[in-house]
Amino acid sequence: MTNNDIFKKLRVAHKLRDDDIVKILELVDFRISKSELNAMFRNEDHPKYMECGDQVLRNFLNGLIIHLRGPMPKKKDVNNPK
């Protein structure tokens, strides 16, 4: 299974549109255009097909966690309690 397959399955499972995916990636300061996204969701034999790299998938997964759970709470400093 390729990164593109995983990305497609997550998109369908979470019922995400292109706008949603762009916003999720922006949560982790990763910018991508809608045309780049569409290229990743095309069939492999399409001339405009683009392979989804590890960095894109990793950032999407990290952004999806923030999208679903919210931002990670700040840890208290053990050496400097307030």
C-alpha positions, 0 to 999 in steps of 0.5 A: 500500500502506497502513501497515496492509498493511505492518504485516499483512505483517510480522506474518505474515512474522515469525509474530508474535502480539499479545503479541509485537508489544506486547513489540517496541513496548515495546523502544522505549518505545512502549505500545499495547494489544491492542485497538488492535492488533486494530483496525489488523488489521481490514478497512477496512470494519469499524466498529472499523477504525483506521488505522496511523499513521506513528509506530506503524509507525516504532516497530514497525520500530525495535523489530523491528530490536532484537528481531532483532539485539539492542540497538545496541552502545555506541560508544567515545568517541574523545576519551576512550579507556579 
